Amino acid sequence: MEKEKMIEKFQCPGCVCGADTKCEAFKLQTRYDGAFFCENHVLGTTIWPSVGSIALGLPKGFNRAGFYPFAENITEKHNRMYISLYKEGNKPNWDKLNVPVWALVKDDFLFVRTFCPRVNVSTVEVIENGSLDMVPNAINVGEFHEEID
């Protein structure tokens, strides 16, 4: 799948900037490890009052923004989240500082909720054709996915 198509599938739904990568705000960012994402992605859907902002393109358990610690203002703290997309053959460098905690395989994609304890930040990685074998110590969310609200 092309990078733009993955961004449109996982980041664009519900984004306040636009519904596809043809919006004026789209800015492709690529990292050293092969990850890519739209740098200007902003969550536009909120479940109020208890849940907060969610990413409509991600499955339950991986779609809640939580708290974005490096935002400049209070609004951005709750409508931004780290989402890294990887084409098949690329993956994050998980280790003791970037710990894969939850994992789910759905629709030919591996979703991983990673925690970075040193900086108290969580990220969501989406890996095309990834498998649970890539994250042997992560909890398999597939075993209880339907129980997540």
N, C-alpha and C positions, 0 to 999 in steps of 0.2 A: 504494500500500500504506500502511496506517495506521502511525503511528510505533510503536505497541505491537507490531504484527505484525513489523515489521523488527527490533525488539529481540529478540523471541522467536525469529526466524530466525537472527540473527547473534550475539547475546550470551548468551541463555539456555541453549543447549545446553552441558551440562557445568558450568554455573555452580553453585557450592556453595550459593548462596542459594535457588535454586529453578529449576524447569523452565519457568516462564512469568512473565508480568508480574503475575500474581495473587499472587505470593509476598509475604511480609511485608516483604522487604528492597527491593522495587522502588521506585526513586526516579528519575523522569524528569527529566533535566537538559537544558536547551536553551540553546545558545550564541547569541551575536549574529549569527553567520554562517549560522544555520539548522541547524547540526549538533545532533544529539540523541543521547542514550545513557542507559543505566541507570548512575547514579553509583555504585551499590553492587555492580556486577559484579565477581565474583572467579572466576578460572579454577580449575576443580576437577579438571582432567585433567593428569597429568604423565607424560611418557615418561622414565623414569629409567634410567640415570644421565646420559645425554649430551644429550638434547634439552631437557628442562625442561618448563615448563607450556605448554599450548597451548589455543587457543580453538577448540572443536569446530565452531562455526558458520561459521568462515572457511576458505577454500580453502588448500591448501598454498602456502607462500611468504608467506602473510599471517597465519598462525595461531600462530606462535611468539611468545611474550611477550618474550623477551629479558630486559632488566634495567630495572625501573621505579625510576628514581633518586630519586624524592621520597617513597618509602615510609618509614614510621616504624620498621619492623622488618624483619629479614632475610627472614622468610617472605613478607611483602607484596612484597618486591623482585622476586620471581619468579612471583607469581601474579596480577599486575595488568598491564594494558596499556591504552594509549590507543586506543580504537576510537570513531570519529565516524561517525554515520550521517546521510545526507542524502536527503531526498525529491527527486524529479525537479524540476529547476529551481533547485536550490541546489547549491553546491559550495564547497570551501575556497578561501581566498585564497592560492594558491600564488605564491611569489616567490623571491627569493634567500635568504630566511631560512627558508622552508618549501618544501623542494625535493621534488617528486614524482620518486621514483627508479624504482620498479617499478609496473607497471599490468597489470591483467588484466580482460577482460570475460568474465563467466560468468553464465549464467542471468539476463540482463537487468540485471545490476549491474556497475558499474565498481569494482574494488578497487584502491586506490592505497596503496603503502607510501611514506610521506613521511618525509624526514629533516629535522630542525631542527638544523643544525650549531652554531648559536650556543649552544644549551643541551644538545647531545648527546642528543637524544631522537628516537625514531621513533614514528610514529603510523600507524594504518591507517584510511583513509577508505573508506566504502562508499556509492556514489552510485547511486540508483535510475535506471535507464535511461541511465547515463553511457556515454560512448564514449572510445576512445583519443584522439580528436581534442582532448579536453579537456586532455590531458597529452602534448603532442607531443614533449617531450624525455625522457620516461620510457621505460625499457626495457620492451618488450612481453613480459611473462612468458608469454603465450600461446604464444610460439614455442618455449619449453622447459619448460612447466609439468609435463609428464609426467616430466621428469628430476629434479624436486625431490623430496627425500626427506621 
